[in-house]
Amino acid sequence: MNAHAEQLLARIPGEITAQWPGGERFVRALAHGSMSVELYAPIGTDPQSPHSQDELYFVISGTGTFLNGDERMSFSPGSAFFVPAGQSHRFESFSNDFATWVVFWGPRGGER
């Protein structure tokens, strides 16, 4: 199994949905058991809602601010963030070239 960001970015935007009227801004890269890896590249705003699994983000490109619960932090390429299952989070004020890997794993509700 392997994935390359450039090839995945070429598949975005994806399917048009109510949440993504301009087309989905993510694509699944890898999956195994409870783990899945996506490439996420929103434009303008980040409409995420809390997820049912724990998450890791690894910023590939772009800059901005990440809101994780009540904490805001700046990000740039190479930044990494952990978000526990169910926690409110989103990327804010990000540049047009923003893209990040997202890793979901574990049981619904997260690991305790």
N, C-alpha and C positions, 0 to 999 in steps of 0.2 A: 504494500500500500504506500502510495506517495501522492503528493499534491503540490502544485506550483501556483503561487498567487497570481502571476500574470495570466495564466491560462484560465483561472477561475474568474478574474475580473472581466475577461472577455465575455463571460456568460451572464453578466449583470448589465442591465436590469433583467429580472426574471418575470415570472407570471404576474399579471395585473390582478390585484385583490382590493378589497375595501380598505385595508390598512395601507396598501401600497398601490395607489392609483397610477403611479408612474412606473410600476413594475417592482417586484421584490428586489431588495438591495443586499441580499445574502444568497450564498450558494453552499450546499453541503460539499465538503471536500473528502472526508473520511468518516467511517463509522465502524465500530467493533464493540459488541456487547452493549453496555450502557453508555459508552463514550461516542461522541460525535464531534467533528471539527467542521466549522463553517468559516467562510470568508465573509465579512460584513463590511459594506461600504455605503453607508447612508449618504444622502445629499441634502443639505439644508437643515433638516431636523432629524432627530432620532426618536421614532415613535414606539420604542420598546416598552414593554410592560414586564413585571417580574417573571422569571422563569421558574419552572418546577425543579430544576436540577442546579447543582453548584456549577459555577462558570469561571473560566480563566480567559482573560483577554490579553493578547500580545500585539501591540500596535506595530503595524508594518510601515505605514507612511502617514504623514499629516500631523497636525498639531491641534490642540484645543483644550477643553476642560472636561473632566469626567466627574459626574455626580454619582456617588456610591453611598446610598443611605443619606446621611446628613453631611457627609464629607465631600468637598470639592477639591480636585487636584488637577494640575496641569499635566498634559501628556505630549509626548513626541515619539518618533520612531525608537523602538526598543523598550518603551514602557510596558509594564505588565500589571494587571489588576485581578484580584480575586473578588467574586461576588457570590455570597451564599444564596442558596435557593430561596426564592420568595422575596428577596430584597429589592426595593426600588432602585433603579440606576438608569443612567443615560449619558450619552456624549453630548456636549454642548459647545457652541461657538467653535466648531471644528472647520478646518480648511477643506477646500474642495477635493484635495487629493487623499483625504482620510480613508484608510482601510485597516482592518484589524482581523487577526485570527480570533475565533471564539471556540473554546473547548468546553463542552458540556459532558458531565459524567455523574455516575452514582445514582442512588435511588431518588425517587420523587420526594421532595421535602429536604433533600440534601443529606450529607453525612453529618453526624453529630459527634 
